[in-house]
Amino acid sequence: ILGTLTGRLPAAEAMLERFHTAVAAFRALAGTMETPRRVYFEAMHRQMRTFAPGAMAIFTLEVAGGVNVAADAQARPNNNIALYGQEKILSHAHEIDLYLAQVGVMNPVSREQIRSTPGFGVIRAVAADEIHLIDERLVSRPTLRLLEGIYRIGCRLYPQQFDTAGAAILEQAGLAVPKGGSH
């Protein structure tokens, strides 16, 4: 739509094609993982909120090969954020291989805050120090940077497979590989 409005339809179509090609390549790479890792993806720590199925952040997680343990989260009207609650999170404690939290204005959280939340020590990922933060701009905005979000999540889920192969996918899409690789 923006391509049409700005008189740049061919460029917009080319960008969409690069996006869809990269998403397909990331899905293919993720599909080679024998055991998909299960993830709790935090949207807002203080309110114990996650992303509802269908949210952009869950799209990035699933394209990277992660399994959302909060697939039963119920979206609020006109919102992709869902109240999940500490009891619901802890009911999945033994299943969570990786605890992922968006970080930014909407969720100014640290790994230490997550680690020190009462009761969270029983979460498998927290006990194993598999707490990872990702910039909200990479997972919650409809831009090509979603591809970088997919790459960064993939590198946290499957570092050996995604670090190099994922970087090649980003480069083919015309995006720079983040300095320091996936970190």
Summary of the structure (lengths in Angstrom):
residues: 183
radius of gyration: 16.7
end to end distance: 34.2
largest distance: 54.7
contacts: 578
relative contact order: 0.16
helix: 45%
strand: 14%
